[in-house]
Amino acid sequence: MLMKISTFFVRVLCCGCILTSLGCAAAVVGGGATGGYAVSTDERSAGTMVDDAAITAKVKTELIGDKNVKARNIDVDTVAGVVVLSGYVDS
């Protein structure tokens, strides 16, 4: 299961790299935890977007690897190197 999830994130990262290298300025923004997505233009450079995607993938992978964390309930967003976690967790 962990291998499938890791493979998924690698594929998403690769697709993001391809799209940004082609000059596509659209990006998916929003709430994986809430299920809503919005497409908008992104003013970040392609390099910043790739860096942010790599950071997001690394953080999400670490969350998935922690048996005490329900990673599917936590959305990870990175903008210009700043990571924002949102979602619901048991207290």
C-alpha positions, 0 to 999 in steps of 0.5 A: 500500500505504501509503495502504491502511494509513493508511486502515485506521488512520484507520478504526480510530481513527474506530471507536474514537472512536465506541465511546468516545463511546457509553460502551463501556468494553470495549477490545482489549488485546494482542499484534498481534505475537503474534496474541493479543487479550484483551477487558477493561474499561478504566478510562481516560477516553474522552478518554484512550483517544482520545488514546492511540489517536491516539498509537498511530496516529501512532507506527505510521504513522511505523514504516510509513513507515520502509523499514528497519523491518518495522512489521508485526512491531512492536506499538504500545500506548499507555496514558495517554500511555506508548508501549510497543513490542514485537515482533521485529526483525532485529539 
